[in-house]
Amino acid sequence: MDAEMRDGFSFFGGHPALDLCATLRGRSKPTPQDLLAAPGDLNRWFRAAGVTSSAVAATQDDLVAARKLREAIYVIALAIIDGETPPPAARATLNRIADSGSVRVKLSADGLVQVSGSAAELIAAVAQGAVRLLGGDAADRIRQCEAEVCTRLFVDLSRRRDRRWCSMSSCGNRAKVAEFRRRARKG
């Protein structure tokens, strides 16, 4: 299985908060596909994203909160990318969710981090991570994929800060093939 795809979700963002935004596939299309259609989808996303390795029992309310968080993160990230002030409503949503709970973190006997908590606490942990990302030193490295139909966000960790696509294996490859074909037709 492709390392960027796990359990039906894409992980191109380099940060769980940006990967949460990718759970609304095809944002620019007339009918986007919400990959968080039911509470069980949120449970699967938590594990696939590495937010927790424990079983979680999300409710419909948790699903609504996760979707609100997703949209707040997306709006704030786009504002940052555009050099604008994040909208107050999105900022208030992010801060409210970030302040709503705390997970438990332990070091396991095999030296791995174990995170546990309710779905609401895990959503709050993702929100807290988003606050650190969107308000921290890496905020100026947040990008949106340059592919025509892709709206994924990612953290550009390239040395030259010139990463253009969410993934070279998907959007980057398609863009390069399209450019090659365009040049071949031209001449």
Buried (B, 14 or more C-beta within 10 A) or exposed (E): EEEBBBEEBBBBBBBBBBBBBBBBBEBEEEEEEBBBEEBEBBBBBBBBBEBBEBEBEBEEEBBEBBBBBBBBBBBBBBBBBEEEEBBEEBBEBBBBBBEBBEBEEEEEEEEEEBBBBBBBBBBBBBBBBBBBBBBEEBBEBBBBBEBEEBBBBBBBEEEEEEBBBBBBBBBBEBBEEEEEEEEEEEE
